[in-house]
Amino acid sequence: MLGTGFIISNDGKIATTKHVVGSDPSNLVILAPHITDINSYQDTSDTRCTPVQTTVLEMDPIKDLCVLKADITFSGTLPQLGSFDEVNIGEKVGIFGYPHCVAGRRVLTFQETEIGAKVLLESNSIKSKHAVINTQARPGQSGGIIFSPKLGKVIGILVGAYAPNQGGGISLGGINPQELHQTTHCISAEYINDMI
């Protein structure tokens, strides 16, 4: 298990980050949640899963976004995709994701935090809207939902630790000390609309 994704259309389109999918998307599958109610107990000893073949529809390496297509359908109402333009600094947001999945535990987890800052991050001379949120994310949360309870919209997608990308550095037991801080950056969900 590499990270989190979420359904964005009733015909099985899924949004995630490009770095979750990687550079070789062959044999890519998704695993659906074990639960249908967030309040259910999640049995961590239940390792059964039904992988669903998935293909890449669109990939944006500059914004680190990816839209997948799986052979699934969803009959409920999906939240709209919004933007960080619609929220203010200090506003509460919810995070849904799988922070323990890279360690082999599939536990859908909810966290709550605030928007700490809005920033423009540049990649290949293209600036994109991001938000810095006041929490420390784990690798499995990449691609997770940043949700505004006030708006009832998905406003962002969790990317990862808000750390400088300077290359090199050190690793202590597989941990990058630059990432041990309490902020995470997320990209505005509006860019997914541009891809679908």
Salt bridges, closest charged atoms under 4 A:
ASP11 OD2 - LYS13 NZ 3.71
ASP46 OD1 - HIS34 NE2 3.81
ASP46 OD2 - ARG48 NH2 2.96
ASP60 OD2 - LYS63 NZ 3.70
ASP64 OD2 - HIS19 ND1 2.62
ASP85 OD2 - LYS129 NZ 2.76
GLU86 OE1 - LYS153 NZ 2.63
GLU91 OE1 - LYS150 NZ 3.31
GLU114 OE2 - LYS92 NZ 2.99
GLU190 OE2 - LYS129 NZ 3.39
